[in-house]
């Protein structure tokens, strides 16, 4: 349900979305996709592979890809448990479509020269 909301929100704002049900599928899709992948939006907890593992593997293949994590856990809880660093891009669930688009824009515009 969250994946559908995210996809619809992003597509309605002009973004092209490559959707995957889990981390392994996301890696396969990214390997088959010929164009650039600007952003990986991933949940922290997914079947078969965590969001952190997915991001680490995908960024090795595509170093210019930005990452935005989402979770039902708070950012502070994830940082406190040592799962992610403090400076990661993060959006907590539940989120509104507008909040997601705002965060995606923010992540994509970071450190743009």
Gaussian input, Z-matrix of N, CA and C with variables (Angstrom, degrees):
# hf/3-21g

backbone

0 1
 N
 C     1     B1
 C     2     B2     1     A1
 N     3     B3     2     A2     1     D1
 C     4     B4     3     A3     2     D2
 C     5     B5     4     A4     3     D3
 N     6     B6     5     A5     4     D4
 C     7     B7     6     A6     5     D5
 C     8     B8     7     A7     6     D6
 N     9     B9     8     A8     7     D7
 C    10    B10     9     A9     8     D8
 C    11    B11    10    A10     9     D9
 N    12    B12    11    A11    10    D10
 C    13    B13    12    A12    11    D11
 C    14    B14    13    A13    12    D12
 N    15    B15    14    A14    13    D13
 C    16    B16    15    A15    14    D14
 C    17    B17    16    A16    15    D15
 N    18    B18    17    A17    16    D16
 C    19    B19    18    A18    17    D17
 C    20    B20    19    A19    18    D18
 N    21    B21    20    A20    19    D19
 C    22    B22    21    A21    20    D20
 C    23    B23    22    A22    21    D21
 N    24    B24    23    A23    22    D22
 C    25    B25    24    A24    23    D23
 C    26    B26    25    A25    24    D24
 N    27    B27    26    A26    25    D25
 C    28    B28    27    A27    26    D26
 C    29    B29    28    A28    27    D27
 N    30    B30    29    A29    28    D28
 C    31    B31    30    A30    29    D29
 C    32    B32    31    A31    30    D30
 N    33    B33    32    A32    31    D31
 C    34    B34    33    A33    32    D32
 C    35    B35    34    A34    33    D33
 N    36    B36    35    A35    34    D34
 C    37    B37    36    A36    35    D35
 C    38    B38    37    A37    36    D36
 N    39    B39    38    A38    37    D37
 C    40    B40    39    A39    38    D38
 C    41    B41    40    A40    39    D39
 N    42    B42    41    A41    40    D40
 C    43    B43    42    A42    41    D41
 C    44    B44    43    A43    42    D42
 N    45    B45    44    A44    43    D43
 C    46    B46    45    A45    44    D44
 C    47    B47    46    A46    45    D45
 N    48    B48    47    A47    46    D46
 C    49    B49    48    A48    47    D47
 C    50    B50    49    A49    48    D48
 N    51    B51    50    A50    49    D49
 C    52    B52    51    A51    50    D50
 C    53    B53    52    A52    51    D51
 N    54    B54    53    A53    52    D52
 C    55    B55    54    A54    53    D53
 C    56    B56    55    A55    54    D54
 N    57    B57    56    A56    55    D55
 C    58    B58    57    A57    56    D56
 C    59    B59    58    A58    57    D57
 N    60    B60    59    A59    58    D58
 C    61    B61    60    A60    59    D59
 C    62    B62    61    A61    60    D60
 N    63    B63    62    A62    61    D61
 C    64    B64    63    A63    62    D62
 C    65    B65    64    A64    63    D63
 N    66    B66    65    A65    64    D64
 C    67    B67    66    A66    65    D65
 C    68    B68    67    A67    66    D66
 N    69    B69    68    A68    67    D67
 C    70    B70    69    A69    68    D68
 C    71    B71    70    A70    69    D69
 N    72    B72    71    A71    70    D70
 C    73    B73    72    A72    71    D71
 C    74    B74    73    A73    72    D72
 N    75    B75    74    A74    73    D73
 C    76    B76    75    A75    74    D74
 C    77    B77    76    A76    75    D75
 N    78    B78    77    A77    76    D76
 C    79    B79    78    A78    77    D77
 C    80    B80    79    A79    78    D78
 N    81    B81    80    A80    79    D79
 C    82    B82    81    A81    80    D80
 C    83    B83    82    A82    81    D81
 N    84    B84    83    A83    82    D82
 C    85    B85    84    A84    83    D83
 C    86    B86    85    A85    84    D84
 N    87    B87    86    A86    85    D85
 C    88    B88    87    A87    86    D86
 C    89    B89    88    A88    87    D87
 N    90    B90    89    A89    88    D88
 C    91    B91    90    A90    89    D89
 C    92    B92    91    A91    90    D90
 N    93    B93    92    A92    91    D91
 C    94    B94    93    A93    92    D92
 C    95    B95    94    A94    93    D93
 N    96    B96    95    A95    94    D94
 C    97    B97    96    A96    95    D95
 C    98    B98    97    A97    96    D96
 N    99    B99    98    A98    97    D97
 C   100   B100    99    A99    98    D98
 C   101   B101   100   A100    99    D99
 N   102   B102   101   A101   100   D100
 C   103   B103   102   A102   101   D101
 C   104   B104   103   A103   102   D102
 N   105   B105   104   A104   103   D103
 C   106   B106   105   A105   104   D104
 C   107   B107   106   A106   105   D105
 N   108   B108   107   A107   106   D106
 C   109   B109   108   A108   107   D107
 C   110   B110   109   A109   108   D108
 N   111   B111   110   A110   109   D109
 C   112   B112   111   A111   110   D110
 C   113   B113   112   A112   111   D111
 N   114   B114   113   A113   112   D112
 C   115   B115   114   A114   113   D113
 C   116   B116   115   A115   114   D114
 N   117   B117   116   A116   115   D115
 C   118   B118   117   A117   116   D116
 C   119   B119   118   A118   117   D117
 N   120   B120   119   A119   118   D118
 C   121   B121   120   A120   119   D119
 C   122   B122   121   A121   120   D120
 N   123   B123   122   A122   121   D121
 C   124   B124   123   A123   122   D122
 C   125   B125   124   A124   123   D123
 N   126   B126   125   A125   124   D124
 C   127   B127   126   A126   125   D125
 C   128   B128   127   A127   126   D126
 N   129   B129   128   A128   127   D127
 C   130   B130   129   A129   128   D128
 C   131   B131   130   A130   129   D129
 N   132   B132   131   A131   130   D130
 C   133   B133   132   A132   131   D131
 C   134   B134   133   A133   132   D132
 N   135   B135   134   A134   133   D133
 C   136   B136   135   A135   134   D134
 C   137   B137   136   A136   135   D135
 N   138   B138   137   A137   136   D136
 C   139   B139   138   A138   137   D137
 C   140   B140   139   A139   138   D138
 N   141   B141   140   A140   139   D139
 C   142   B142   141   A141   140   D140
 C   143   B143   142   A142   141   D141
 N   144   B144   143   A143   142   D142
 C   145   B145   144   A144   143   D143
 C   146   B146   145   A145   144   D144
 N   147   B147   146   A146   145   D145
 C   148   B148   147   A147   146   D146
 C   149   B149   148   A148   147   D147
 N   150   B150   149   A149   148   D148
 C   151   B151   150   A150   149   D149
 C   152   B152   151   A151   150   D150
 N   153   B153   152   A152   151   D151
 C   154   B154   153   A153   152   D152
 C   155   B155   154   A154   153   D153
 N   156   B156   155   A155   154   D154
 C   157   B157   156   A156   155   D155
 C   158   B158   157   A157   156   D156
 N   159   B159   158   A158   157   D157
 C   160   B160   159   A159   158   D158
 C   161   B161   160   A160   159   D159
 N   162   B162   161   A161   160   D160
 C   163   B163   162   A162   161   D161
 C   164   B164   163   A163   162   D162
 N   165   B165   164   A164   163   D163
 C   166   B166   165   A165   164   D164
 C   167   B167   166   A166   165   D165
 N   168   B168   167   A167   166   D166
 C   169   B169   168   A168   167   D167
 C   170   B170   169   A169   168   D168
 N   171   B171   170   A170   169   D169
 C   172   B172   171   A171   170   D170
 C   173   B173   172   A172   171   D171
 N   174   B174   173   A173   172   D172
 C   175   B175   174   A174   173   D173
 C   176   B176   175   A175   174   D174
 N   177   B177   176   A176   175   D175
 C   178   B178   177   A177   176   D176
 C   179   B179   178   A178   177   D177
 N   180   B180   179   A179   178   D178
 C   181   B181   180   A180   179   D179
 C   182   B182   181   A181   180   D180
 N   183   B183   182   A182   181   D181
 C   184   B184   183   A183   182   D182
 C   185   B185   184   A184   183   D183
 N   186   B186   185   A185   184   D184
 C   187   B187   186   A186   185   D185
 C   188   B188   187   A187   186   D186
 N   189   B189   188   A188   187   D187
 C   190   B190   189   A189   188   D188
 C   191   B191   190   A190   189   D189
 N   192   B192   191   A191   190   D190
 C   193   B193   192   A192   191   D191
 C   194   B194   193   A193   192   D192
 N   195   B195   194   A194   193   D193
 C   196   B196   195   A195   194   D194
 C   197   B197   196   A196   195   D195
 N   198   B198   197   A197   196   D196
 C   199   B199   198   A198   197   D197
 C   200   B200   199   A199   198   D198
 N   201   B201   200   A200   199   D199
 C   202   B202   201   A201   200   D200
 C   203   B203   202   A202   201   D201
 N   204   B204   203   A203   202   D202
 C   205   B205   204   A204   203   D203
 C   206   B206   205   A205   204   D204
 N   207   B207   206   A206   205   D205
 C   208   B208   207   A207   206   D206
 C   209   B209   208   A208   207   D207
 N   210   B210   209   A209   208   D208
 C   211   B211   210   A210   209   D209
 C   212   B212   211   A211   210   D210
 N   213   B213   212   A212   211   D211
 C   214   B214   213   A213   212   D212
 C   215   B215   214   A214   213   D213
 N   216   B216   215   A215   214   D214
 C   217   B217   216   A216   215   D215
 C   218   B218   217   A217   216   D216
 N   219   B219   218   A218   217   D217
 C   220   B220   219   A219   218   D218
 C   221   B221   220   A220   219   D219
 N   222   B222   221   A221   220   D220
 C   223   B223   222   A222   221   D221
 C   224   B224   223   A223   222   D222
 N   225   B225   224   A224   223   D223
 C   226   B226   225   A225   224   D224
 C   227   B227   226   A226   225   D225
 N   228   B228   227   A227   226   D226
 C   229   B229   228   A228   227   D227
 C   230   B230   229   A229   228   D228
 N   231   B231   230   A230   229   D229
 C   232   B232   231   A231   230   D230
 C   233   B233   232   A232   231   D231
 N   234   B234   233   A233   232   D232
 C   235   B235   234   A234   233   D233
 C   236   B236   235   A235   234   D234
 N   237   B237   236   A236   235   D235
 C   238   B238   237   A237   236   D236
 C   239   B239   238   A238   237   D237
 N   240   B240   239   A239   238   D238
 C   241   B241   240   A240   239   D239
 C   242   B242   241   A241   240   D240
 N   243   B243   242   A242   241   D241
 C   244   B244   243   A243   242   D242
 C   245   B245   244   A244   243   D243
 N   246   B246   245   A245   244   D244
 C   247   B247   246   A246   245   D245
 C   248   B248   247   A247   246   D246
 N   249   B249   248   A248   247   D247
 C   250   B250   249   A249   248   D248
 C   251   B251   250   A250   249   D249
 N   252   B252   251   A251   250   D250
 C   253   B253   252   A252   251   D251
 C   254   B254   253   A253   252   D252
 N   255   B255   254   A254   253   D253
 C   256   B256   255   A255   254   D254
 C   257   B257   256   A256   255   D255
 N   258   B258   257   A257   256   D256
 C   259   B259   258   A258   257   D257
 C   260   B260   259   A259   258   D258
 N   261   B261   260   A260   259   D259
 C   262   B262   261   A261   260   D260
 C   263   B263   262   A262   261   D261
 N   264   B264   263   A263   262   D262
 C   265   B265   264   A264   263   D263
 C   266   B266   265   A265   264   D264
 N   267   B267   266   A266   265   D265
 C   268   B268   267   A267   266   D266
 C   269   B269   268   A268   267   D267
 N   270   B270   269   A269   268   D268
 C   271   B271   270   A270   269   D269
 C   272   B272   271   A271   270   D270
 N   273   B273   272   A272   271   D271
 C   274   B274   273   A273   272   D272
 C   275   B275   274   A274   273   D273
 N   276   B276   275   A275   274   D274
 C   277   B277   276   A276   275   D275
 C   278   B278   277   A277   276   D276
 N   279   B279   278   A278   277   D277
 C   280   B280   279   A279   278   D278
 C   281   B281   280   A280   279   D279
 N   282   B282   281   A281   280   D280
 C   283   B283   282   A282   281   D281
 C   284   B284   283   A283   282   D282
 N   285   B285   284   A284   283   D283
 C   286   B286   285   A285   284   D284
 C   287   B287   286   A286   285   D285
 N   288   B288   287   A287   286   D286
 C   289   B289   288   A288   287   D287
 C   290   B290   289   A289   288   D288
 N   291   B291   290   A290   289   D289
 C   292   B292   291   A291   290   D290
 C   293   B293   292   A292   291   D291
 N   294   B294   293   A293   292   D292
 C   295   B295   294   A294   293   D293
 C   296   B296   295   A295   294   D294
 N   297   B297   296   A296   295   D295
 C   298   B298   297   A297   296   D296
 C   299   B299   298   A298   297   D297
 N   300   B300   299   A299   298   D298
 C   301   B301   300   A300   299   D299
 C   302   B302   301   A301   300   D300
 N   303   B303   302   A302   301   D301
 C   304   B304   303   A303   302   D302
 C   305   B305   304   A304   303   D303
 N   306   B306   305   A305   304   D304
 C   307   B307   306   A306   305   D305
 C   308   B308   307   A307   306   D306
 N   309   B309   308   A308   307   D307
 C   310   B310   309   A309   308   D308
 C   311   B311   310   A310   309   D309
 N   312   B312   311   A311   310   D310
 C   313   B313   312   A312   311   D311
 C   314   B314   313   A313   312   D312
 N   315   B315   314   A314   313   D313
 C   316   B316   315   A315   314   D314
 C   317   B317   316   A316   315   D315
 N   318   B318   317   A317   316   D316
 C   319   B319   318   A318   317   D317
 C   320   B320   319   A319   318   D318
 N   321   B321   320   A320   319   D319
 C   322   B322   321   A321   320   D320
 C   323   B323   322   A322   321   D321
 N   324   B324   323   A323   322   D322
 C   325   B325   324   A324   323   D323
 C   326   B326   325   A325   324   D324
 N   327   B327   326   A326   325   D325
 C   328   B328   327   A327   326   D326
 C   329   B329   328   A328   327   D327
 N   330   B330   329   A329   328   D328
 C   331   B331   330   A330   329   D329
 C   332   B332   331   A331   330   D330
 N   333   B333   332   A332   331   D331
 C   334   B334   333   A333   332   D332
 C   335   B335   334   A334   333   D333
 N   336   B336   335   A335   334   D334
 C   337   B337   336   A336   335   D335
 C   338   B338   337   A337   336   D336

   B1=1.4319
   B2=1.5387
   B3=1.3280
   B4=1.4685
   B5=1.5209
   B6=1.3341
   B7=1.4685
   B8=1.5208
   B9=1.3274
   B10=1.4674
   B11=1.5247
   B12=1.3238
   B13=1.4612
   B14=1.5290
   B15=1.3233
   B16=1.4649
   B17=1.5300
   B18=1.3316
   B19=1.4666
   B20=1.5186
   B21=1.3257
   B22=1.4693
   B23=1.5272
   B24=1.3235
   B25=1.4665
   B26=1.5221
   B27=1.3186
   B28=1.4624
   B29=1.5265
   B30=1.3310
   B31=1.4697
   B32=1.5253
   B33=1.3358
   B34=1.4670
   B35=1.5258
   B36=1.3289
   B37=1.4609
   B38=1.5226
   B39=1.3290
   B40=1.4559
   B41=1.5145
   B42=1.3168
   B43=1.4597
   B44=1.5244
   B45=1.3232
   B46=1.4543
   B47=1.5192
   B48=1.3219
   B49=1.4621
   B50=1.5184
   B51=1.3218
   B52=1.4595
   B53=1.5253
   B54=1.3173
   B55=1.4619
   B56=1.5214
   B57=1.3323
   B58=1.4700
   B59=1.5236
   B60=1.3253
   B61=1.4680
   B62=1.5216
   B63=1.3420
   B64=1.4676
   B65=1.5279
   B66=1.3174
   B67=1.4605
   B68=1.5167
   B69=1.3208
   B70=1.4762
   B71=1.5261
   B72=1.3278
   B73=1.4666
   B74=1.5272
   B75=1.3101
   B76=1.4630
   B77=1.5295
   B78=1.3328
   B79=1.4697
   B80=1.5245
   B81=1.3213
   B82=1.4588
   B83=1.5248
   B84=1.3205
   B85=1.4632
   B86=1.5258
   B87=1.3173
   B88=1.4729
   B89=1.5271
   B90=1.3095
   B91=1.4661
   B92=1.5226
   B93=1.3294
   B94=1.4630
   B95=1.5285
   B96=1.3150
   B97=1.4670
   B98=1.5324
   B99=1.3198
   B100=1.4592
   B101=1.5205
   B102=1.3136
   B103=1.4578
   B104=1.5205
   B105=1.3247
   B106=1.4580
   B107=1.5271
   B108=1.3054
   B109=1.4580
   B110=1.5235
   B111=1.3132
   B112=1.4591
   B113=1.5224
   B114=1.3436
   B115=1.4552
   B116=1.5167
   B117=1.3118
   B118=1.4620
   B119=1.5185
   B120=1.3246
   B121=1.4568
   B122=1.5167
   B123=1.3168
   B124=1.4562
   B125=1.5145
   B126=1.3085
   B127=1.4572
   B128=1.5233
   B129=1.3077
   B130=1.4633
   B131=1.5247
   B132=1.3309
   B133=1.4634
   B134=1.5173
   B135=1.3296
   B136=1.4663
   B137=1.5168
   B138=1.3322
   B139=1.4676
   B140=1.5321
   B141=1.2995
   B142=1.4659
   B143=1.5295
   B144=1.3321
   B145=1.4622
   B146=1.5341
   B147=1.3159
   B148=1.4667
   B149=1.5272
   B150=1.3092
   B151=1.4594
   B152=1.5183
   B153=1.3273
   B154=1.4648
   B155=1.5278
   B156=1.3389
   B157=1.4704
   B158=1.5235
   B159=1.3288
   B160=1.4656
   B161=1.5206
   B162=1.3200
   B163=1.4673
   B164=1.5193
   B165=1.3204
   B166=1.4703
   B167=1.5241
   B168=1.3245
   B169=1.4651
   B170=1.5260
   B171=1.3246
   B172=1.4586
   B173=1.5222
   B174=1.3236
   B175=1.4686
   B176=1.5290
   B177=1.3215
   B178=1.4765
   B179=1.5200
   B180=1.3292
   B181=1.4672
   B182=1.5303
   B183=1.3241
   B184=1.4660
   B185=1.5252
   B186=1.3305
   B187=1.4653
   B188=1.5264
   B189=1.3191
   B190=1.4665
   B191=1.5319
   B192=1.3266
   B193=1.4637
   B194=1.5248
   B195=1.3141
   B196=1.4700
   B197=1.5266
   B198=1.3351
   B199=1.4631
   B200=1.5251
   B201=1.3256
   B202=1.4558
   B203=1.5194
   B204=1.3279
   B205=1.4684
   B206=1.5168
   B207=1.3443
   B208=1.4498
   B209=1.5194
   B210=1.3335
   B211=1.4590
   B212=1.5131
   B213=1.3207
   B214=1.4523
   B215=1.5169
   B216=1.3320
   B217=1.4630
   B218=1.5205
   B219=1.3154
   B220=1.4586
   B221=1.5237
   B222=1.3118
   B223=1.4556
   B224=1.5290
   B225=1.3431
   B226=1.4611
   B227=1.5221
   B228=1.3302
   B229=1.4582
   B230=1.5190
   B231=1.3099
   B232=1.4643
   B233=1.5215
   B234=1.3239
   B235=1.4599
   B236=1.5249
   B237=1.3353
   B238=1.4668
   B239=1.5272
   B240=1.3202
   B241=1.4676
   B242=1.5260
   B243=1.3129
   B244=1.4506
   B245=1.5150
   B246=1.3255
   B247=1.4670
   B248=1.5192
   B249=1.3327
   B250=1.4604
   B251=1.5205
   B252=1.3122
   B253=1.4575
   B254=1.5252
   B255=1.3148
   B256=1.4645
   B257=1.5295
   B258=1.3107
   B259=1.4585
   B260=1.5291
   B261=1.3110
   B262=1.4645
   B263=1.5292
   B264=1.3240
   B265=1.4634
   B266=1.5199
   B267=1.3354
   B268=1.4588
   B269=1.5186
   B270=1.3364
   B271=1.4576
   B272=1.5227
   B273=1.3177
   B274=1.4537
   B275=1.5167
   B276=1.3296
   B277=1.4636
   B278=1.5227
   B279=1.3021
   B280=1.4625
   B281=1.5291
   B282=1.3224
   B283=1.4629
   B284=1.5128
   B285=1.3134
   B286=1.4614
   B287=1.5229
   B288=1.3201
   B289=1.4680
   B290=1.5279
   B291=1.3266
   B292=1.4669
   B293=1.5227
   B294=1.3348
   B295=1.4678
   B296=1.5228
   B297=1.3274
   B298=1.4646
   B299=1.5231
   B300=1.3113
   B301=1.4691
   B302=1.5205
   B303=1.3189
   B304=1.4613
   B305=1.5192
   B306=1.3117
   B307=1.4714
   B308=1.5327
   B309=1.3223
   B310=1.4663
   B311=1.5288
   B312=1.3153
   B313=1.4635
   B314=1.5229
   B315=1.3118
   B316=1.4667
   B317=1.5308
   B318=1.3212
   B319=1.4631
   B320=1.5241
   B321=1.3199
   B322=1.4636
   B323=1.5250
   B324=1.3225
   B325=1.4552
   B326=1.5249
   B327=1.3298
   B328=1.4640
   B329=1.5116
   B330=1.3289
   B331=1.4573
   B332=1.5217
   B333=1.3144
   B334=1.4534
   B335=1.5224
   B336=1.3308
   B337=1.4769
   B338=1.5064
   A1=110.98
   A2=116.49
   A3=120.21
   A4=109.90
   A5=116.24
   A6=120.16
   A7=110.57
   A8=117.13
   A9=120.52
   A10=111.28
   A11=117.38
   A12=121.57
   A13=110.35
   A14=115.98
   A15=120.15
   A16=110.58
   A17=116.86
   A18=120.74
   A19=111.17
   A20=116.45
   A21=120.28
   A22=111.43
   A23=116.74
   A24=120.88
   A25=111.19
   A26=116.31
   A27=120.49
   A28=111.20
   A29=116.96
   A30=119.52
   A31=111.19
   A32=117.88
   A33=120.87
   A34=111.59
   A35=116.32
   A36=120.92
   A37=111.92
   A38=116.80
   A39=121.44
   A40=116.59
   A41=118.25
   A42=120.92
   A43=110.36
   A44=116.51
   A45=122.35
   A46=107.20
   A47=116.95
   A48=121.50
   A49=110.05
   A50=115.99
   A51=122.73
   A52=105.36
   A53=116.96
   A54=121.22
   A55=111.21
   A56=115.69
   A57=121.17
   A58=109.05
   A59=115.54
   A60=121.46
   A61=112.33
   A62=116.83
   A63=120.12
   A64=109.48
   A65=115.71
   A66=120.95
   A67=114.43
   A68=116.63
   A69=120.05
   A70=110.43
   A71=115.64
   A72=119.84
   A73=110.43
   A74=117.17
   A75=121.05
   A76=111.27
   A77=116.45
   A78=119.75
   A79=111.17
   A80=116.63
   A81=120.93
   A82=110.90
   A83=116.54
   A84=120.51
   A85=110.33
   A86=116.97
   A87=119.70
   A88=111.23
   A89=117.52
   A90=120.91
   A91=111.12
   A92=117.04
   A93=121.15
   A94=112.62
   A95=117.18
   A96=121.56
   A97=109.47
   A98=116.35
   A99=120.79
   A100=113.58
   A101=117.01
   A102=120.01
   A103=112.12
   A104=113.99
   A105=120.76
   A106=109.95
   A107=116.32
   A108=122.02
   A109=105.75
   A110=115.75
   A111=121.50
   A112=112.60
   A113=116.07
   A114=120.14
   A115=110.94
   A116=115.11
   A117=121.87
   A118=106.82
   A119=117.19
   A120=123.03
   A121=105.86
   A122=116.65
   A123=119.72
   A124=111.93
   A125=114.59
   A126=120.09
   A127=107.55
   A128=116.57
   A129=120.39
   A130=111.52
   A131=116.42
   A132=121.33
   A133=108.27
   A134=115.31
   A135=121.59
   A136=108.69
   A137=116.30
   A138=118.96
   A139=111.22
   A140=117.48
   A141=126.20
   A142=115.65
   A143=118.82
   A144=120.77
   A145=108.13
   A146=117.83
   A147=119.90
   A148=110.19
   A149=114.79
   A150=119.78
   A151=112.18
   A152=116.18
   A153=119.70
   A154=110.62
   A155=117.19
   A156=120.46
   A157=111.08
   A158=116.23
   A159=120.41
   A160=110.47
   A161=116.39
   A162=120.15
   A163=111.48
   A164=117.05
   A165=120.37
   A166=111.02
   A167=116.97
   A168=120.26
   A169=112.00
   A170=116.94
   A171=119.50
   A172=111.28
   A173=117.09
   A174=120.29
   A175=110.78
   A176=118.54
   A177=120.30
   A178=110.14
   A179=116.90
   A180=121.45
   A181=112.18
   A182=115.70
   A183=122.30
   A184=108.63
   A185=117.31
   A186=121.51
   A187=115.55
   A188=118.27
   A189=119.60
   A190=113.18
   A191=117.60
   A192=121.74
   A193=110.49
   A194=116.38
   A195=122.28
   A196=108.09
   A197=116.41
   A198=120.86
   A199=109.51
   A200=115.36
   A201=123.34
   A202=107.23
   A203=115.44
   A204=121.14
   A205=109.86
   A206=115.44
   A207=120.64
   A208=108.80
   A209=114.48
   A210=119.13
   A211=110.00
   A212=114.94
   A213=120.93
   A214=111.36
   A215=116.20
   A216=120.88
   A217=108.27
   A218=117.17
   A219=119.47
   A220=110.52
   A221=115.55
   A222=121.69
   A223=110.56
   A224=116.50
   A225=120.51
   A226=111.49
   A227=117.95
   A228=121.18
   A229=110.93
   A230=116.96
   A231=121.16
   A232=110.52
   A233=117.28
   A234=121.50
   A235=109.72
   A236=116.95
   A237=121.86
   A238=111.42
   A239=116.91
   A240=120.74
   A241=111.95
   A242=117.78
   A243=120.95
   A244=114.46
   A245=116.24
   A246=120.08
   A247=110.80
   A248=116.48
   A249=121.38
   A250=110.43
   A251=115.99
   A252=122.33
   A253=109.77
   A254=116.06
   A255=121.80
   A256=113.02
   A257=118.26
   A258=120.51
   A259=114.09
   A260=117.49
   A261=120.18
   A262=109.65
   A263=115.99
   A264=121.02
   A265=107.47
   A266=116.20
   A267=120.87
   A268=110.16
   A269=115.57
   A270=121.28
   A271=107.78
   A272=115.59
   A273=120.89
   A274=112.04
   A275=114.71
   A276=120.64
   A277=107.87
   A278=117.58
   A279=126.71
   A280=110.97
   A281=115.55
   A282=120.86
   A283=108.35
   A284=115.30
   A285=120.13
   A286=108.74
   A287=117.22
   A288=119.31
   A289=111.99
   A290=117.28
   A291=120.21
   A292=111.67
   A293=117.33
   A294=120.52
   A295=110.56
   A296=117.05
   A297=120.31
   A298=110.42
   A299=117.15
   A300=120.58
   A301=110.29
   A302=117.71
   A303=121.42
   A304=111.04
   A305=117.37
   A306=121.23
   A307=110.86
   A308=117.59
   A309=121.19
   A310=109.43
   A311=117.52
   A312=121.06
   A313=110.15
   A314=116.74
   A315=122.07
   A316=111.43
   A317=116.74
   A318=120.98
   A319=111.05
   A320=116.64
   A321=119.88
   A322=112.35
   A323=118.19
   A324=121.47
   A325=113.51
   A326=118.68
   A327=121.03
   A328=111.19
   A329=115.09
   A330=122.82
   A331=113.82
   A332=116.88
   A333=120.16
   A334=107.70
   A335=116.58
   A336=120.75
   A337=110.69
   D1=-44.24
   D2=178.26
   D3=-65.56
   D4=-40.09
   D5=179.68
   D6=-61.39
   D7=-42.04
   D8=178.49
   D9=-64.70
   D10=-43.18
   D11=178.10
   D12=-60.43
   D13=-45.83
   D14=-179.36
   D15=-62.45
   D16=-47.71
   D17=-179.76
   D18=-59.25
   D19=-49.63
   D20=-178.44
   D21=-62.00
   D22=-43.32
   D23=-179.67
   D24=-61.30
   D25=-44.65
   D26=-177.97
   D27=-70.55
   D28=-42.65
   D29=179.62
   D30=-64.54
   D31=-37.55
   D32=178.71
   D33=-65.83
   D34=-18.27
   D35=178.71
   D36=-103.99
   D37=16.71
   D38=171.57
   D39=91.60
   D40=4.06
   D41=179.89
   D42=-86.98
   D43=145.10
   D44=171.83
   D45=-90.41
   D46=129.92
   D47=-175.02
   D48=-116.52
   D49=128.81
   D50=170.16
   D51=-102.14
   D52=112.79
   D53=-171.75
   D54=-101.69
   D55=138.72
   D56=178.40
   D57=-136.93
   D58=148.63
   D59=-179.21
   D60=-82.63
   D61=-20.94
   D62=-179.03
   D63=-157.92
   D64=175.87
   D65=-176.34
   D66=-63.06
   D67=-42.93
   D68=179.92
   D69=-61.25
   D70=-42.87
   D71=178.77
   D72=-65.81
   D73=-38.52
   D74=178.65
   D75=-61.82
   D76=-42.71
   D77=178.07
   D78=-63.07
   D79=-42.75
   D80=179.10
   D81=-62.06
   D82=-45.78
   D83=178.91
   D84=-62.19
   D85=-41.49
   D86=-178.82
   D87=-66.58
   D88=-33.34
   D89=178.41
   D90=-71.12
   D91=-30.89
   D92=-178.59
   D93=-86.72
   D94=-18.64
   D95=-177.23
   D96=-78.45
   D97=126.32
   D98=-176.55
   D99=-84.02
   D100=-24.63
   D101=-178.34
   D102=-84.32
   D103=-179.64
   D104=178.67
   D105=-75.91
   D106=145.38
   D107=172.01
   D108=-111.03
   D109=109.18
   D110=-174.81
   D111=-76.60
   D112=-35.06
   D113=-172.79
   D114=-146.69
   D115=137.71
   D116=169.51
   D117=-106.06
   D118=119.20
   D119=172.37
   D120=-104.13
   D121=115.77
   D122=-174.93
   D123=-136.37
   D124=142.77
   D125=172.50
   D126=-76.31
   D127=152.09
   D128=177.88
   D129=-70.79
   D130=-37.74
   D131=-176.73
   D132=-112.70
   D133=117.42
   D134=179.41
   D135=-142.84
   D136=161.14
   D137=174.86
   D138=-66.88
   D139=144.99
   D140=171.78
   D141=76.41
   D142=-27.29
   D143=-176.48
   D144=-164.78
   D145=137.74
   D146=178.05
   D147=-73.64
   D148=161.99
   D149=177.17
   D150=-62.10
   D151=-36.82
   D152=178.89
   D153=-64.91
   D154=-43.84
   D155=177.67
   D156=-62.12
   D157=-43.14
   D158=178.39
   D159=-59.51
   D160=-48.79
   D161=-178.39
   D162=-60.67
   D163=-43.81
   D164=-179.93
   D165=-60.46
   D166=-43.69
   D167=-179.05
   D168=-71.28
   D169=-41.65
   D170=-178.18
   D171=-67.56
   D172=-40.45
   D173=-179.53
   D174=-67.46
   D175=-28.33
   D176=173.35
   D177=-63.64
   D178=-39.18
   D179=179.94
   D180=-77.97
   D181=-33.53
   D182=-175.34
   D183=-136.14
   D184=80.51
   D185=-172.84
   D186=-60.62
   D187=-20.89
   D188=-178.77
   D189=-88.75
   D190=3.90
   D191=179.86
   D192=-78.62
   D193=128.81
   D194=174.62
   D195=-83.39
   D196=158.52
   D197=-178.59
   D198=-128.86
   D199=132.86
   D200=172.86
   D201=-124.23
   D202=118.20
   D203=179.04
   D204=-92.78
   D205=149.27
   D206=171.64
   D207=-133.44
   D208=151.93
   D209=179.72
   D210=-164.64
   D211=155.29
   D212=171.75
   D213=-77.39
   D214=-16.18
   D215=174.62
   D216=-82.51
   D217=152.89
   D218=178.72
   D219=-73.35
   D220=157.61
   D221=176.86
   D222=-57.30
   D223=-42.09
   D224=-179.17
   D225=-62.88
   D226=-39.75
   D227=179.58
   D228=-64.77
   D229=-40.54
   D230=-179.39
   D231=-68.13
   D232=-42.47
   D233=177.97
   D234=-65.48
   D235=-44.68
   D236=-178.68
   D237=-59.53
   D238=-37.16
   D239=179.88
   D240=-79.96
   D241=-2.45
   D242=178.02
   D243=78.67
   D244=15.58
   D245=-178.33
   D246=-76.86
   D247=-39.58
   D248=-179.53
   D249=-135.87
   D250=158.62
   D251=175.01
   D252=-77.99
   D253=161.99
   D254=-179.35
   D255=-64.82
   D256=-30.60
   D257=-172.05
   D258=-91.50
   D259=17.16
   D260=179.83
   D261=-79.85
   D262=157.58
   D263=174.56
   D264=-84.66
   D265=128.74
   D266=-171.62
   D267=-145.89
   D268=139.93
   D269=171.40
   D270=-131.01
   D271=130.59
   D272=-179.46
   D273=-84.68
   D274=145.03
   D275=174.94
   D276=-95.03
   D277=144.99
   D278=-0.80
   D279=-78.72
   D280=154.02
   D281=177.06
   D282=-132.74
   D283=159.10
   D284=176.69
   D285=-88.38
   D286=159.15
   D287=175.89
   D288=-55.91
   D289=-41.93
   D290=179.98
   D291=-64.56
   D292=-39.88
   D293=179.03
   D294=-63.76
   D295=-39.14
   D296=178.80
   D297=-64.26
   D298=-48.67
   D299=-179.15
   D300=-61.58
   D301=-41.51
   D302=177.91
   D303=-59.88
   D304=-43.61
   D305=-179.35
   D306=-68.70
   D307=-38.84
   D308=178.12
   D309=-62.08
   D310=-46.68
   D311=178.74
   D312=-59.18
   D313=-45.22
   D314=180.00
   D315=-58.63
   D316=-45.74
   D317=-179.48
   D318=-65.99
   D319=-42.85
   D320=-178.58
   D321=-68.23
   D322=-26.65
   D323=-178.49
   D324=-90.90
   D325=-6.64
   D326=-179.77
   D327=-62.97
   D328=134.64
   D329=174.81
   D330=53.44
   D331=33.49
   D332=176.82
   D333=-80.32
   D334=125.98
   D335=-178.53
   D336=-94.60

